[in-house]
């Protein structure tokens, strides 16, 4: 499965944007849409991309009307609240992911450098 396909899956296959526009969102988060998806390597940035897409949808009144009227039967206000809730859930999920970055501060370096 490609990263673009995984993004669409995460977005419940809703066609908010074109593939070209999804590609822009992915590249802004350091992802190539044609690469094979690897959860360990790509999950965090894919979730950031989902947030970007959902925020773009929630900031476009015309798109919000289309989404709420055509597919969900929700009012625009209800659809907006749903998107905000979904964004918060994704942010919470990101916060629970392990961070692979190594701490690099002067206190740790003080005890790890060898003496000569």
Secondary structure, DSSP 4 states (H G I P E B T S, - for coil): -BHHHHHHHHTTT--SS-HHHHHHHHHHTT--TTSBP-HHHHHHHHHHHHHHHHHHHHT-HHHHHHHIIIII---HHHHHHHHHHHHHHHHHHHHHSPP-PPP--HHHHHHHSPP-
